[in-house]
């Protein structure tokens, strides 16, 4: 079991110390960082935590996480070595320019016609209830033949 986890959906006002304080309740941390934009220093909304023990990491993975007013998504981090390996078959896609009128349900409905969806994420816009106009979809299997439609079709 890996001890390094990626934390997605971190509120914009939470820094490394805030994430460390929150994740410490699941066990002792060896490392913790909230990733920031290089030029502005603004949070990128995700970070990494490394627990001292695999058991503590497992506890964090199996828990629901709410920090501030946001739900966090906690997953096992992909090691850098695996990131450099030849690309595997793609099961996750990125979608941009999603109109504000498109709900998460409509987004899911549109793409589930292309295969079984195992994960869907539409990041929320800071300071509003709407999404940021982007989304991520993970399909159960690769090789989905996707048709990219103009905005008027969603």
DSSP file (Angstrom, degrees, kcal/mol; ACC not computed):
  #  RESIDUE AA STRUCTURE BP1 BP2  ACC     N-H-->O    O-->H-N    N-H-->O    O-->H-N    TCO  KAPPA ALPHA  PHI   PSI    X-CA   Y-CA   Z-CA
    1    1 A X              0   0    0      0, 0.0     2,-0.1     0, 0.0    56,-0.1   0.000 360.0 360.0 360.0 129.6    0.0    0.0    0.0
    2    2 A X        -     0   0    0      1,-0.1    51,-0.0     2,-0.1    55,-0.0  -0.410 360.0-157.1 -74.0 152.0    1.4    3.4   -1.0
    3    3 A X        +     0   0    0     -2,-0.1    48,-2.2    54,-0.1     2,-0.5   0.558  68.6  88.3-104.3 -12.6    1.7    6.1    1.6
    4    4 A X  E     -A   50   0A   0     46,-0.2    73,-2.2    73,-0.1     2,-0.3  -0.786  57.2-177.3 -94.6 126.1    1.6    9.1   -0.8
    5    5 A X  E     -AB  49  76A   0     44,-3.3    44,-2.3    -2,-0.5     2,-0.4  -0.893  22.2-136.3-121.3 149.3   -1.8   10.4   -1.7
    6    6 A X  E     -AB  48  75A   0     69,-2.8    69,-2.3    -2,-0.3     2,-0.5  -0.873  16.6-153.4-100.9 139.7   -3.0   13.2   -4.0
    7    7 A X  E     -AB  47  74A   0     40,-3.1    40,-2.0    -2,-0.4     3,-0.3  -0.964  13.6-169.4-118.1 117.3   -5.7   15.5   -2.6
    8    8 A X  E     +AB  46  73A   0     65,-3.3    65,-2.4    -2,-0.5    38,-0.2  -0.765  60.6  33.2-107.6 150.7   -8.0   17.1   -5.2
    9    9 A X        +     0   0    0     36,-1.2    37,-0.2    -2,-0.3     2,-0.2   0.734  69.6 171.4  83.4  24.0  -10.5   19.9   -4.7
   10   10 A X        -     0   0    0     35,-2.2    -1,-0.2    -3,-0.3    61,-0.1  -0.472  41.9-104.3 -68.1 132.8   -8.7   21.8   -2.0
   11   11 A X    >   -     0   0    0     56,-0.2     3,-1.8    -2,-0.2    34,-0.1  -0.254  28.0-118.5 -56.6 146.6  -10.4   25.2   -1.3
   12   12 A X  T 3  S+     0   0    0      1,-0.3    31,-0.4    32,-0.1    -1,-0.1   0.779 111.5  54.0 -60.6 -29.6   -8.4   28.1   -2.8
   13   13 A X  T 3  S+     0   0    0     29,-0.1     2,-0.6     2,-0.0    -1,-0.3   0.437  86.3  97.6 -88.8   1.9   -7.8   29.7    0.6
   14   14 A X    <   -     0   0    0     -3,-1.8    31,-0.2    53,-0.1     2,-0.1  -0.807  55.1-171.7 -94.1 123.8   -6.2   26.6    2.2
   15   15 A X     >  -     0   0    0     -2,-0.6     4,-2.4    28,-0.1     5,-0.2  -0.316  44.6 -79.7-100.8-172.1   -2.4   26.5    2.1
   16   16 A X  H  > S+     0   0    0      1,-0.2     4,-2.7     2,-0.2     5,-0.2   0.897 130.4  51.1 -57.8 -43.5    0.1   23.7    3.0
   17   17 A X  H  > S+     0   0    0      1,-0.2     4,-2.5     2,-0.2    -1,-0.2   0.896 109.9  50.3 -62.5 -39.7   -0.3   24.4    6.7
   18   18 A X  H  > S+     0   0    0      2,-0.2     4,-2.0     1,-0.2    -2,-0.2   0.897 112.3  46.2 -65.4 -40.8   -4.1   24.2    6.5
   19   19 A X  H  X S+     0   0    0     -4,-2.4     4,-2.9     2,-0.2     5,-0.2   0.913 112.4  51.2 -67.3 -42.0   -3.9   20.9    4.6
   20   20 A X  H  X S+     0   0    0     -4,-2.7     4,-2.0    -5,-0.2    -2,-0.2   0.928 109.5  50.4 -60.5 -45.1   -1.4   19.5    7.0
   21   21 A X  H  < S+     0   0    0     -4,-2.5     4,-0.4     1,-0.2    -1,-0.2   0.910 114.4  44.5 -60.1 -42.9   -3.6   20.4   10.0
   22   22 A X  H >< S+     0   0    0     -4,-2.0     3,-1.1     1,-0.2    -2,-0.2   0.945 116.2  44.2 -66.9 -48.9   -6.6   18.7    8.3
   23   23 A X  H >< S+     0   0    0     -4,-2.9     3,-2.0     1,-0.2     4,-0.4   0.715  95.9  77.0 -74.2 -20.7   -4.8   15.5    7.2
   24   24 A X  G >< S+     0   0    0     -4,-2.0     3,-1.2     1,-0.3    -1,-0.2   0.758  80.5  70.8 -59.7 -24.5   -3.0   15.1   10.6
   25   25 A X  G <  S+     0   0    0     -3,-1.1    -1,-0.3    -4,-0.4    -2,-0.2   0.656  96.3  52.8 -69.9 -11.2   -6.2   13.8   12.1
   26   26 A X  G <  S-     0   0    0     -3,-2.0    -1,-0.3     1,-0.4     2,-0.2   0.531 127.3 -65.3 -97.0  -8.7   -5.7   10.6   10.0
   27   27 A X  S <  S-     0   0    0     -3,-1.2    -1,-0.4    -4,-0.4     2,-0.2  -0.833  72.9 -36.1 147.5 176.1   -2.2   10.0   11.2
   28   28 A X        -     0   0    0     -2,-0.2    24,-2.9    -3,-0.1    25,-0.4  -0.436  54.7-144.5 -69.7 134.9    1.4   11.3   11.3
   29   29 A X  E     -C   51   0A   0     22,-0.3    22,-0.3    -2,-0.2     3,-0.1  -0.830  20.0-172.1-103.5 138.3    2.5   13.0    8.1
   30   30 A X  E    S+     0   0A   0     20,-3.5     2,-0.3    -2,-0.4    21,-0.2   0.762  79.8   3.8 -88.7 -32.9    6.0   12.8    6.6
   31   31 A X  E     +C   50   0A   0     19,-1.6    19,-2.7     2,-0.0    -1,-0.3  -0.994  59.6 176.8-153.5 152.0    5.3   15.4    4.0
   32   32 A X  E     +C   49   0A   0     -2,-0.3     2,-0.3    17,-0.2    17,-0.2  -0.943   8.1 165.5-158.3 135.3    2.5   17.7    2.9
   33   33 A X  E     -C   48   0A   0     15,-2.3    15,-2.4    -2,-0.3     2,-0.5  -0.972  26.6-147.8-154.2 139.1    2.3   20.3    0.1
   34   34 A X  E     -C   47   0A   0     -2,-0.3    13,-0.3    13,-0.2   -18,-0.2  -0.942  35.1-124.3-101.0 125.4   -0.4   22.3   -1.7
   35   35 A X  E     -     0   0A   0     11,-2.3     9,-2.8    -2,-0.5    10,-0.4  -0.457  29.3-163.1 -74.6 140.9    0.7   23.0   -5.2
   36   36 A X  E     -C   43   0A   0      7,-0.3     7,-0.2    -2,-0.1     2,-0.2  -0.883  27.3 -98.8-125.3 154.5    0.8   26.6   -6.4
   37   37 A X     >  -     0   0    0      5,-3.2     4,-2.0    -2,-0.3     5,-0.1  -0.522  33.9-132.6 -68.4 136.8    0.9   28.4   -9.7
   38   38 A X  T  4 S+     0   0    0     -2,-0.2    -1,-0.1     1,-0.2    -2,-0.0   0.891  98.2  36.3 -60.5 -44.2    4.5   29.4  -10.4
   39   39 A X  T  4 S+     0   0    0      1,-0.1    -1,-0.2     3,-0.0    -2,-0.0   0.834 128.5  28.8 -85.1 -33.8    3.8   33.0  -11.5
   40   40 A X  T  4 S-     0   0    0      2,-0.1    -2,-0.2     3,-0.0    -1,-0.1   0.688  88.4-133.4-102.2 -20.9    1.0   34.0   -9.1
   41   41 A X     <  +     0   0    0     -4,-2.0     2,-0.2     1,-0.3    -3,-0.1   0.519  57.2 144.4  77.3   3.9    1.6   31.9   -6.1
   42   42 A X        -     0   0    0      1,-0.1    -5,-3.2    -6,-0.1    -1,-0.3  -0.499  59.0 -96.7 -77.5 144.4   -2.1   31.0   -6.1
   43   43 A X  E     - C   0  36A   0    -31,-0.4    -7,-0.3    -7,-0.2    -1,-0.1  -0.253  20.0-149.3 -57.3 144.0   -3.2   27.6   -5.1
   44   44 A X  E     -     0   0A   0     -9,-2.8    -8,-0.1     2,-0.4    -1,-0.1   0.398  45.1-110.1 -94.7   0.4   -3.8   25.1   -7.9
   45   45 A X  E    S+     0   0A   0    -10,-0.4   -35,-2.2     1,-0.2   -36,-1.2   0.582  88.2  74.5  85.3   9.8   -6.5   23.3   -5.9
   46   46 A X  E     +A    8   0A   0    -11,-0.4   -11,-2.3   -38,-0.2    -2,-0.4  -0.973  49.0 165.8-147.8 164.4   -4.6   20.1   -5.3
   47   47 A X  E     -AC   7  34A   0    -40,-2.0   -40,-3.1    -2,-0.3     2,-0.4  -0.925  27.4-108.9-161.8-176.3   -1.7   18.8   -3.2
   48   48 A X  E     -AC   6  33A   0    -15,-2.4   -15,-2.3    -2,-0.3     2,-0.4  -0.969  18.7-170.9-130.4 142.9    0.1   15.8   -1.9
   49   49 A X  E     -AC   5  32A   0    -44,-2.3   -44,-3.3    -2,-0.4     2,-0.5  -0.996   6.6-160.4-130.6 140.6    0.4   14.2    1.5
   50   50 A X  E     -AC   4  31A   0    -19,-2.7   -20,-3.5    -2,-0.4   -19,-1.6  -0.979  14.6-149.3-120.6 119.1    2.7   11.3    2.5
   51   51 A X  E     - C   0  29A   0    -48,-2.2   -22,-0.3    -2,-0.5   -23,-0.1  -0.520  18.5-127.8 -85.3 153.6    1.8    9.4    5.7
   52   52 A X  S    S+     0   0    0    -24,-2.9     2,-0.3    -2,-0.2   -23,-0.1   0.804  95.0  34.5 -68.4 -30.0    4.3    7.8    8.0
   53   53 A X  S  > S-     0   0    0    -25,-0.4     4,-1.7   -50,-0.1     5,-0.1  -0.942  72.9-132.6-129.3 150.9    2.4    4.5    7.8
   54   54 A X  H  > S+     0   0    0     -2,-0.3     4,-2.5     1,-0.2     5,-0.2   0.835 108.6  60.1 -64.9 -33.0    0.5    2.7    5.1
   55   55 A X  H  > S+     0   0    0      2,-0.2     4,-2.1     1,-0.2    -1,-0.2   0.904 104.4  48.2 -63.2 -41.8   -2.3    2.1    7.7
   56   56 A X  H  > S+     0   0    0      2,-0.2     4,-2.1     1,-0.2    -1,-0.2   0.898 111.5  50.4 -65.4 -39.6   -2.8    5.9    8.2
   57   57 A X  H  X S+     0   0    0     -4,-1.7     4,-2.4     1,-0.2    -2,-0.2   0.906 109.2  51.8 -63.1 -41.1   -2.9    6.4    4.4
   58   58 A X  H  X S+     0   0    0     -4,-2.5     4,-1.8     1,-0.2    -2,-0.2   0.900 108.3  51.1 -62.6 -41.2   -5.5    3.6    4.1
   59   59 A X  H  < S+     0   0    0     -4,-2.1     4,-0.4     1,-0.2    -1,-0.2   0.908 110.7  48.6 -61.7 -42.3   -7.6    5.3    6.8
   60   60 A X  H >< S+     0   0    0     -4,-2.1     3,-0.9     1,-0.2    -2,-0.2   0.894 110.5  51.6 -65.3 -39.4   -7.4    8.6    4.9
   61   61 A X  H 3< S+     0   0    0     -4,-2.4    -1,-0.2     1,-0.2    -2,-0.2   0.843 109.6  49.5 -65.0 -33.9   -8.4    6.9    1.6
   62   62 A X  T 3< S+     0   0    0     -4,-1.8    -1,-0.2    -5,-0.2     2,-0.2   0.456  99.3  84.8 -88.8   0.6  -11.4    5.2    3.2
   63   63 A X  S <  S-     0   0    0     -3,-0.9     2,-0.3    -4,-0.4    11,-0.2  -0.652  78.2-118.7-101.2 157.2  -12.8    8.4    4.7
   64   64 A X        -     0   0    0     -2,-0.2     2,-0.5     9,-0.1     9,-0.1  -0.733  32.2-148.6 -87.5 145.4  -15.0   11.2    3.3
   65   65 A X  E     +D   72   0B   0      7,-0.5     7,-2.5    -2,-0.3     2,-0.4  -0.965  22.9 172.0-126.8 125.7  -13.3   14.5    3.4
   66   66 A X  E     +D   71   0B   0     -2,-0.5     2,-0.4     5,-0.2     5,-0.2  -0.992   6.7 176.8-127.2 121.8  -14.9   18.0    3.7
   67   67 A X  E >   -D   70   0B   0      3,-2.6     3,-2.0    -2,-0.4     2,-0.4  -0.991  67.3 -30.2-128.0 124.1  -12.5   21.0    4.1
   68   68 A X  T 3  S-     0   0    0     -2,-0.4   -58,-0.0     1,-0.2    -2,-0.0  -0.595 126.5 -35.1  66.3-125.4  -14.0   24.4    4.3
   69   69 A X  T 3  S+     0   0    0     -2,-0.4     2,-0.4     2,-0.1    -1,-0.2   0.115 120.5  93.8-112.2  19.9  -17.2   24.1    2.3
   70   70 A X  E <  S-D   67   0B   0     -3,-2.0    -3,-2.6   -61,-0.0     2,-0.4  -0.874  70.1-127.4-120.4 147.3  -15.7   21.7   -0.3
   71   71 A X  E     -D   66   0B   0     -2,-0.4     2,-0.3    -5,-0.2    -5,-0.2  -0.753  29.0-144.9 -84.1 131.4  -15.6   17.9   -0.7
   72   72 A X  E     -D   65   0B   0     -7,-2.5     2,-0.6    -2,-0.4    -7,-0.5  -0.737   1.7-144.5 -97.3 148.4  -12.0   16.6   -1.2
   73   73 A X  E     -B    8   0A   0    -65,-2.4   -65,-3.3    -2,-0.3     2,-0.5  -0.966  17.9-167.5-110.5 120.7  -11.1   13.7   -3.5
   74   74 A X  E     +B    7   0A   0     -2,-0.6     2,-0.3   -67,-0.2   -67,-0.2  -0.939  15.6 159.8-115.0 126.4   -8.3   11.7   -2.0
   75   75 A X  E     -B    6   0A   0    -69,-2.3   -69,-2.8    -2,-0.5     2,-0.3  -0.901  48.2 -84.4-138.3 164.1   -6.5    9.1   -4.2
   76   76 A X  E     -B    5   0A   0     -2,-0.3   -71,-0.3   -71,-0.2     2,-0.2  -0.570  52.4-118.8 -69.1 131.7   -3.2    7.2   -4.3
   77   77 A X        -     0   0    0    -73,-2.2     2,-0.5    -2,-0.3   -73,-0.1  -0.471  21.3-119.4 -73.3 142.8   -0.6    9.4   -6.0
   78   78 A X        -     0   0    0     -2,-0.2    -1,-0.1     1,-0.1     5,-0.1  -0.733  32.8-117.5 -82.1 123.4    0.9    8.0   -9.2
   79   79 A X    >>  -     0   0    0     -2,-0.5     4,-1.5     1,-0.1     3,-0.7  -0.258  18.6-118.8 -60.6 148.2    4.7    7.6   -8.8
   80   80 A X  H 3> S+     0   0    0      1,-0.2     4,-1.4     2,-0.2     5,-0.1   0.840 112.8  61.3 -56.3 -35.6    6.9    9.8  -11.1
   81   81 A X  H 3> S+     0   0    0      1,-0.2     4,-0.6     2,-0.2     3,-0.3   0.901 105.5  46.2 -60.8 -40.2    8.4    6.6  -12.6
   82   82 A X  H X4 S+     0   0    0     -3,-0.7     3,-0.6     1,-0.2    -1,-0.2   0.827 106.3  59.5 -71.0 -30.5    5.0    5.5  -13.9
   83   83 A X  H 3< S+     0   0    0     -4,-1.5    -1,-0.2     1,-0.2    -2,-0.2   0.816 105.9  49.0 -66.2 -29.3    4.2    9.0  -15.2
   84   84 A X  H 3< S+     0   0    0     -4,-1.4    -1,-0.2    -3,-0.3    -2,-0.2   0.594  90.4 100.7 -87.5 -11.9    7.3    8.8  -17.5
   85   85 A X  S << S-     0   0    0     -4,-0.6     3,-0.1    -3,-0.6    -3,-0.0  -0.260  93.0 -73.8 -69.6 160.7    6.4    5.3  -18.9
   86   86 A X        -     0   0    0      1,-0.1    -1,-0.2     0, 0.0    -2,-0.0  -0.213  67.0 -87.0 -53.4 145.4    4.9    5.0  -22.3
   87   87 A X        -     0   0    0     -3,-0.1    -1,-0.1     1,-0.1     2,-0.1  -0.255  40.7-141.5 -60.5 136.7    1.2    6.1  -22.3
   88   88 A X        -     0   0    0      1,-0.2     2,-0.1    -3,-0.1    -1,-0.1  -0.382  46.1 -65.8 -84.9 172.5   -1.3    3.5  -21.4
   89   89 A X        -     0   0    0     -2,-0.1     2,-0.3     1,-0.1    -1,-0.2  -0.417  63.7-110.9 -60.3 134.4   -4.6    3.3  -23.1
   90   90 A X        +     0   0    0      1,-0.2    53,-0.7    -2,-0.1    54,-0.4  -0.524  48.2 158.7 -76.3 126.9   -6.6    6.4  -22.2
   91   91 A X        +     0   0    0     -2,-0.3    48,-4.0    51,-0.2     2,-0.4   0.456  63.1  64.9-118.8 -10.0   -9.6    5.9  -20.0
   92   92 A X  E     -E  138   0C   0     46,-0.3     2,-0.3    44,-0.0    46,-0.3  -0.954  63.6-172.8-118.3 132.9   -9.8    9.5  -18.7
   93   93 A X  E     -E  137   0C   0     44,-2.9    44,-2.2    -2,-0.4     2,-0.4  -0.882  17.5-136.5-123.2 156.7  -10.5   12.5  -20.8
   94   94 A X  E     -E  136   0C   0     -2,-0.3     2,-0.4    42,-0.2    42,-0.2  -0.917  16.7-163.8-109.7 134.9  -10.5   16.3  -20.3
   95   95 A X  E     -E  135   0C   0     40,-3.0    40,-2.2    -2,-0.4     2,-0.2  -0.984   8.8-172.9-123.2 129.5  -13.4   18.4  -21.7
   96   96 A X        +     0   0    0     -2,-0.4    38,-0.2    38,-0.2    37,-0.1  -0.697  57.0  37.2-115.9 169.1  -13.1   22.2  -22.0
   97   97 A X        +     0   0    0     36,-0.4     2,-0.5    -2,-0.2    37,-0.2   0.858  66.6 170.9  60.0  41.8  -15.5   25.0  -22.9
   98   98 A X        -     0   0    0     35,-2.6    -1,-0.2    -3,-0.2    33,-0.0  -0.725  35.6-119.2 -81.2 123.2  -18.5   23.5  -21.1
   99   99 A X    >   -     0   0    0     -2,-0.5     3,-1.9     1,-0.1    34,-0.1  -0.277  16.0-120.5 -62.1 148.5  -21.3   26.1  -21.1
  100  100 A X  T 3  S+     0   0    0      1,-0.3    31,-0.2    32,-0.1    -1,-0.1   0.744 110.8  66.8 -61.1 -23.5  -22.5   27.2  -17.7
  101  101 A X  T 3  S+     0   0    0     29,-0.1     2,-0.6     2,-0.1    -1,-0.3   0.639  79.9  96.1 -73.6 -13.0  -26.0   26.0  -18.6
  102  102 A X    <   -     0   0    0     -3,-1.9     2,-0.1     4,-0.1    31,-0.1  -0.687  65.3-153.3 -83.9 120.9  -24.7   22.4  -18.6
  103  103 A X     >  -     0   0    0     -2,-0.6     4,-2.4     1,-0.1     5,-0.2  -0.404  28.8-108.6 -84.9 166.8  -25.4   20.6  -15.3
  104  104 A X  H  > S+     0   0    0      1,-0.2     4,-2.6     2,-0.2     5,-0.2   0.883 121.5  53.7 -62.2 -37.5  -23.3   17.7  -14.0
  105  105 A X  H  > S+     0   0    0      2,-0.2     4,-2.6     1,-0.2    -1,-0.2   0.908 110.0  45.8 -64.0 -42.1  -26.2   15.4  -14.8
  106  106 A X  H  > S+     0   0    0      2,-0.2     4,-2.3     1,-0.2    -2,-0.2   0.889 112.1  52.2 -67.9 -38.7  -26.4   16.6  -18.4
  107  107 A X  H  X S+     0   0    0     -4,-2.4     4,-1.8     2,-0.2    -2,-0.2   0.937 113.1  44.2 -60.6 -48.4  -22.7   16.2  -18.7
  108  108 A X  H  X S+     0   0    0     -4,-2.6     4,-2.4     1,-0.2    -2,-0.2   0.937 112.0  53.0 -61.6 -48.2  -22.8   12.6  -17.4
  109  109 A X  H  < S+     0   0    0     -4,-2.6     4,-0.4     1,-0.2    -1,-0.2   0.885 108.4  50.5 -57.6 -41.6  -25.8   11.8  -19.6
  110  110 A X  H >< S+     0   0    0     -4,-2.3     3,-0.6     1,-0.2    -1,-0.2   0.930 117.2  37.8 -63.5 -45.7  -24.1   13.0  -22.7
  111  111 A X  H >< S+     0   0    0     -4,-1.8     3,-1.9     1,-0.2     4,-0.2   0.702  99.2  73.1 -85.8 -19.3  -20.9   11.0  -22.2
  112  112 A X  G >< S+     0   0    0     -4,-2.4     3,-0.8     1,-0.3    -1,-0.2   0.651  83.3  72.7 -72.0  -9.6  -22.3    7.8  -20.8
  113  113 A X  G <  S+     0   0    0     -3,-0.6    -1,-0.3    -4,-0.4    -2,-0.1   0.663  95.7  53.3 -71.1 -14.2  -23.6    7.0  -24.2
  114  114 A X  G <  S-     0   0    0     -3,-1.9     2,-0.3     1,-0.3    31,-0.2   0.464 125.9 -49.8 -99.4  -3.5  -19.9    6.3  -25.1
  115  115 A X  S <  S-     0   0    0     -3,-0.8     2,-0.4    -4,-0.2    -1,-0.3  -0.855  77.0 -44.9 153.7 171.9  -19.2    3.8  -22.3
  116  116 A X        -     0   0    0     -2,-0.3    24,-3.1    -3,-0.1     2,-0.5  -0.545  52.8-144.7 -70.7 121.8  -19.4    3.0  -18.6
  117  117 A X  E     +F  139   0C   0     -2,-0.4    22,-0.3    22,-0.2     3,-0.1  -0.775  22.3 176.6 -91.3 127.1  -18.3    6.1  -16.6
  118  118 A X  E    S+     0   0C   0     20,-3.1     2,-0.3    -2,-0.5    21,-0.2   0.671  71.4  13.2-100.3 -21.9  -16.4    5.3  -13.4
  119  119 A X  E     -F  138   0C   0     19,-1.5    19,-3.1     2,-0.0     2,-0.4  -0.982  57.7-177.9-155.0 142.1  -15.6    8.9  -12.3
  120  120 A X  E     +F  137   0C   0     -2,-0.3     2,-0.4    17,-0.2    17,-0.2  -0.991   7.2 179.8-142.8 133.1  -16.8   12.3  -13.4
  121  121 A X  E     -F  136   0C   0     15,-2.5    15,-2.7    -2,-0.4     2,-0.5  -0.980  12.6-179.8-142.2 124.0  -15.5   15.6  -12.0
  122  122 A X        -     0   0    0     -2,-0.4    13,-0.2    13,-0.2   -18,-0.1  -0.912  31.3-134.1-120.6 100.4  -16.5   19.2  -12.9
  123  123 A X        -     0   0    0     -2,-0.5     9,-2.5    11,-0.1    11,-0.3  -0.239  21.3-122.8 -57.4 138.6  -14.4   21.6  -10.7
  124  124 A X  B     -G  131   0D   0      7,-0.3     2,-0.3     8,-0.1     7,-0.3  -0.525  22.5-111.1 -82.1 149.3  -16.4   24.4   -9.2
  125  125 A X    >   -     0   0    0      5,-3.0     3,-1.7    -2,-0.2     2,-0.1  -0.650  37.6-107.4 -80.4 133.4  -15.6   28.0   -9.8
  126  126 A X  T 3  S+     0   0    0     -2,-0.3     3,-0.1     1,-0.3    -1,-0.1  -0.382 101.3  12.2 -61.7 131.1  -14.3   29.9   -6.7
  127  127 A X  T 3  S+     0   0    0      1,-0.2     2,-0.3    -2,-0.1    -1,-0.3   0.510 118.8  71.1  81.9   4.4  -16.8   32.3   -5.3
  128  128 A X  S <  S-     0   0    0     -3,-1.7    -1,-0.2     2,-0.2    -3,-0.0  -0.920  79.6-122.4-142.5 171.1  -19.8   31.0   -7.3
  129  129 A X  S    S+     0   0    0     -2,-0.3    -3,-0.1    -3,-0.1     2,-0.1   0.546  84.0  90.7 -90.8  -7.9  -22.0   27.9   -7.4
  130  130 A X  S    S-     0   0    0      1,-0.1    -5,-3.0    -6,-0.1    -2,-0.2  -0.271  79.6-102.9 -85.2 172.4  -21.2   27.2  -11.1
  131  131 A X  B     -G  124   0D   0     -7,-0.3    -7,-0.3   -31,-0.2    -1,-0.1  -0.380  28.5-112.3 -88.3 172.1  -18.5   25.1  -12.6
  132  132 A X        -     0   0    0     -9,-2.5   -35,-0.2     2,-0.3    -8,-0.1   0.335  55.0-101.7 -88.8   6.3  -15.3   26.3  -14.2
  133  133 A X  S    S+     0   0    0      1,-0.3   -35,-2.6   -10,-0.2   -36,-0.4   0.614  93.8  92.2  84.2  11.8  -16.3   25.2  -17.7
  134  134 A X        -     0   0    0    -11,-0.3    -1,-0.3   -38,-0.2     2,-0.3  -0.916  48.8-178.5-132.9 161.8  -14.1   22.1  -17.6
  135  135 A X  E     -E   95   0C   0    -40,-2.2   -40,-3.0    -2,-0.3     2,-0.4  -0.992  18.2-141.9-157.0 160.2  -14.6   18.5  -16.7
  136  136 A X  E     -EF  94 121C   0    -15,-2.7   -15,-2.5    -2,-0.3     2,-0.4  -0.986  15.2-170.3-126.3 135.6  -12.9   15.1  -16.4
  137  137 A X  E     -EF  93 120C   0    -44,-2.2   -44,-2.9    -2,-0.4     2,-0.5  -0.994   5.9-161.7-128.9 130.5  -14.5   11.8  -17.3
  138  138 A X  E     -EF  92 119C   0    -19,-3.1   -20,-3.1    -2,-0.4   -19,-1.5  -0.960  11.6-155.9-112.5 123.1  -13.0    8.4  -16.5
  139  139 A X  E     - F   0 117C   0    -48,-4.0   -22,-0.2    -2,-0.5   -27,-0.0  -0.638  23.7-122.2 -94.1 154.7  -14.4    5.5  -18.5
  140  140 A X  S    S+     0   0    0    -24,-3.1     2,-0.3    -2,-0.2   -23,-0.1   0.876  96.2  19.9 -62.1 -38.7  -14.3    1.9  -17.2
  141  141 A X  S    S-     0   0    0    -25,-0.3     3,-0.2   -50,-0.1    -1,-0.1  -0.916  81.8-116.2-132.7 160.1  -12.3    0.8  -20.3
  142  142 A X  S    S+     0   0    0     -2,-0.3   -51,-0.2     1,-0.2   -53,-0.1  -0.216  81.0  64.5 -85.2 177.8  -10.2    2.5  -23.0
  143  143 A X        +     0   0    0    -53,-0.7     2,-0.3     1,-0.3    -1,-0.2   0.712  60.1 164.8  83.3  21.1  -10.8    2.8  -26.6
  144  144 A X        -     0   0    0    -54,-0.4     2,-1.0    -3,-0.2    -1,-0.3  -0.546  35.2-138.4 -71.0 131.6  -14.0    4.9  -26.4
  145  145 A X        -     0   0    0     -2,-0.3     2,-0.4   -31,-0.2    -1,-0.1  -0.811  29.7-167.7 -90.6 103.1  -14.8    6.5  -29.7
  146  146 A X        -     0   0    0     -2,-1.0     2,-0.6     2,-0.0   -35,-0.0  -0.739  16.2-152.3-100.3 140.4  -15.8   10.0  -28.6
  147  147 A X        -     0   0    0     -2,-0.4     2,-0.7     2,-0.0   -33,-0.0  -0.947  13.7-144.5-107.4 119.4  -17.6   12.5  -30.8
  148  148 A X        -     0   0    0     -2,-0.6     2,-0.3     0, 0.0    -2,-0.0  -0.769  22.1-162.9 -88.5 119.8  -16.9   16.1  -29.7
  149  149 A X        -     0   0    0     -2,-0.7     5,-0.1     1,-0.1    -2,-0.0  -0.727  22.0-102.6-104.5 150.0  -20.0   18.1  -30.2
  150  150 A X    >   -     0   0    0     -2,-0.3     3,-2.3     1,-0.1     4,-0.3  -0.230  45.1 -97.3 -61.6 161.2  -20.4   21.9  -30.5
  151  151 A X  G >  S+     0   0    0      1,-0.3     3,-1.5     2,-0.2    -1,-0.1   0.803 119.7  66.3 -51.6 -35.0  -21.8   23.6  -27.4
  152  152 A X  G 3  S+     0   0    0      1,-0.3    -1,-0.3     2,-0.1    -2,-0.1   0.651  93.9  60.9 -67.3 -13.0  -25.4   23.6  -28.8
  153  153 A X  G <         0   0    0     -3,-2.3    -1,-0.3     1,-0.2    -2,-0.2   0.580 360.0 360.0 -91.4  -9.0  -25.5   19.8  -28.6
  154  154 A X    <         0   0    0     -3,-1.5    -1,-0.2    -4,-0.3    -2,-0.1   0.452 360.0 360.0 -90.8 360.0  -25.1   19.5  -24.9
